[in-house]
Every structure is written in structure tokens, then in C-alpha cells.
Amino acid sequence: MSNIFIGTNFHKDFPFYFDQDWLIPCYAGGTGPDEHHPPSDKGKFINVTVKKRRYNNTIFDFRHWYSSVSEDKFLKAMGTQATDYYTINSAQDADYLGSACYRRFLWLDSNRTFFDWQRQEMPKLTMTASEESYQHLTSDQMKDNALKYLKESDIVINREVEIRQTPYLLLSEYGSPESQYLVSQLKEYWFLFKEGILKANPSYASSMKWFTESKVCNFEGVYVTKKHLMRQLVTEYFLAMEHVWDNTKEVYPDKEKNSYDCTEPFPWRYPGFLMERFVPFFIHANKLKKTEVPLVVLG
């Protein structure tokens, strides 16, 4: 078993062979008539919805809140969080756990050229979606570099960026994690989630102002951290989400059926957007030492 296990969520085909032991391809395969096959036949995928001897808690622990919609819609709404839940509950022997999705990676290359040093200061890089890029980003050297970072830090995560009040407009006002979220998303889930965070961990009360005062955020949240910290993070997240689901008027807002006061085309994706902002909050509230590296997007 590798010292690192990063559950990597896949929901689309990806044309490369997964032949390493630390960035593990996962998918939410579903059951019965909604069951589907891995998104690729290249490599061994883990179906995070299947119970095994060392894995009895699956994302279906939360299915009852979504009983009004199909299993397929439920799994789409859970997204990467289905894999996160697998990662913390599957009795992994690894010392470090992490979260990623199918085309986002951490730039962990310590053998940089001058040009690479310039890129190191950038929050996000784009690389060609090729097998060569994939092999470089998932190499044993990258894993060894991650382990070196983790000896000095509590968590390795993609670089934070300054927040703009209105995304996609370069000259907009600076905002906070809260104001940036509310530009496009439904308000109800946000404020219920904040209530849920305090219900899950009342000691965070003095840290909650981060949501309204911080001018930076680690968006997209690809990270690897110590095992106990990821277990705490994901557990607290789902406790907060249970508060949301217990109190919201509508668990699955679908614009194909109703109109909503938000610009987000798929408002049912709020669980992932909330987690995206909870991860950097968790780092802040727990005063974790972090190492930031650029995010690499294969596209």
C-alpha cells in the first residue's frame, strides 16, 4: 500500500491508463437500473458505491434526503464528495489521504527549470491532455515530492487566489468567499451550511468571520493531508450538510422543473460548491500549516 491515497473522482471518460498506486481512479457506479460501468476501460477503477469487507459506509448513507429524485441525480449531486466519503471510510492503510477529480492535479515537480519557477508562482497551469502529461503528473517522483512536503506541512493544496466579487470580470471589486458564492448561487444553502458548521463544531465560532473577511480562497480544492485531518474535514462537512438537508425547502433544485433566483445553471450542484469553500475554511479554523502548489488542469 502506498503512503498516499488520493481518491480521484471520475464522471467522464479519460483516455489514459491508470498504472500508479497513489492517485486512485474512482467512480460512483450506482446500483440496479441506474448502475453504470467505469468511465474508462483503461486501468482499475473503484466503484465507491459498492460495500466491501473493509468498507461498509457508502454515500448511500445520505440517499434518504434525496428520495424524491432518481439515484442517478443523487450521485451527480454528490459528485466528488461520494469519493471523499469512500476515502475516509474505506480503512485505507495510507498515512495521507486526499481529494481530486479526473482532470485536476497538483504541480508537485521539484526539479524545475527557470520557466517552471516562473510557473510556480501562478495559481493554475494548463497542460495538454495527453498520456505523457498524465504520466508526469502521477509519477513516483511526484509522489515522493508530495511526501516531502507533507513532512513539513499538515496539508498540500492548490494555490489560493484573490477573490473577485463577480467571477469572470477582471475589473470587478474584491469580495469574500461568502459574497463570491452568493453572486451565482442560492442563498438558502449557504446560510444553512454556516449554521451546520457551528453545529458540527462549536469551537469554530471565532473563525466564522473568515467567510466574510477573507480576500483569498483555495478554489477547486485538490489536496492531500494527514489521514486524521481528512477524516475530520469530511466528517464535519457531512454533519453540516445534514443540517442543510434537514432544514432546506428543497434538496434538489432543478431548473428543468422550476425557476430560481440564481445564475447557476445547475443549482443542485451546491454540495460541491460548499465543500470547495469549506476546505480552506477548515485549514484556517484549525490553524493548519499548508504548502501551496499550482493547480494543473488537463484540457
Salt bridges, closest charged atoms under 4 A:
ASP21 OD1 - LYS143 NZ 3.22
ASP72 OD2 - LYS76 NZ 3.52
ASP93 OD1 - ARG54 NH2 3.11
ASP109 OD2 - HIS136 NE2 3.04
ASP116 OD1 - ARG119 NH2 2.45
ASP154 OD1 - LYS226 NZ 3.15
GLU160 OE1 - LYS290 NZ 3.15
GLU178 OE1 - LYS194 NZ 2.60
GLU195 OE1 - HIS243 NE2 2.93
GLU220 OE1 - ARG104 NE 2.62
GLU220 OE2 - LYS124 NZ 2.69
ASP254 OD2 - LYS73 NZ 3.53
GLU276 OE1 - ARG277 NH1 3.08
GLU292 OE2 - LYS290 NZ 3.01
